[in-house]
Amino acid sequence: MKKTIGTIMVAAAVVLLTATFSFAEYAMAGVGSFPYFQLGCLIVGGLIIISLKNKYERMYTSETVGAFALYTVLIALFTNPVIDTIKNMVG
């Protein structure tokens, strides 16, 4: 039961982080330049992390949520709207 609850918590965190990423990118870029490829990579990465959490019961829930949060930040840094925003802030 503990394993199932941990997996459900990780799945909820993955869904919330993916939704936050989607909302932030849509708010910054709009429909015209939405990063669909990065969103797909984020979804596939989330599914892999959830399956790893389900397979290995010694993985802590906080580790998997933290790993996915860092992965989300990494994916977000390499989208065009974020790069354009950083260029505007610097130059």
N, C-alpha and C positions, 0 to 999 in steps of 0.2 A: 504494500500500500504506500509505503514511504517513497519507493521508486516512482510510482505512478504520479504521486502528488508533485514530486520534484520535476518530472518531465512536463507535467501540465503547467507548472510555474514558468519553466523555461520557454515553453511554447507561447504562453501569454506575453512574456517579455519580448520574444522575437516578433510577435504580431504588433505589439505597441511600438517597438523601435522602428519596424518597417513602415508603419503608418505615420510615425513622426517624420521619418525621412521623406516619404512621399509628399506629405503636406508641406514640409519646408521647401522642397525642391519645386513644387507647384507654385507656392507663394513667391519664390524668387524668380522663376523662369517663365511660368505660365505653361500653356499647352504646347506652344510652338517649339520649345527646346527642352522638353521634359526628358530626363535621362532614363529611357526605358531599359537600356542594356544594363546600367548599374542597378536598377531596381530588380531586374531578373537575377543578377549576380547576388544581390542581397537575399532574395527569396531562396535561391539554391543553397547559399551558405547557411541560412537559418535552418533549412531542412536537414542539412548535414549535421549541424550542431545538435539539433533535437534528436536525431537518430543516434549520435554518439552518446548523448546523455541517457537515452533509453537503453543502449547496449551495455555501457559500462556504469555499474552502480556506484563505483567509488569516486566518480566525478561529483564534485560539489555543485550545487545549484548556483551559488554565487560565482564560481569560476566560469561556468558556461555562460551565464548572463553577462559577466564582465568581458569575456572573450568576444561575444557577439556585439556588445556595445563598442568595443574597440574596432571591430571589423566594420561596423556601421560608420564610424567616424572616418576610417580609412577610405571606404567607398565614397563617402560624401566629399572628401577632399579632392577627389579626382573627377568631379563633374564640372561641366562647363560653367554653370552659373556660379559655383563657388570660386572657380579660378578667375572668372571675370570680376567678381566682387573683390577678391584679393588684389587683383591688378588695379582696380579703381581706388582702393584704399592706399596702396603703396604709391602709385604714380599719379 
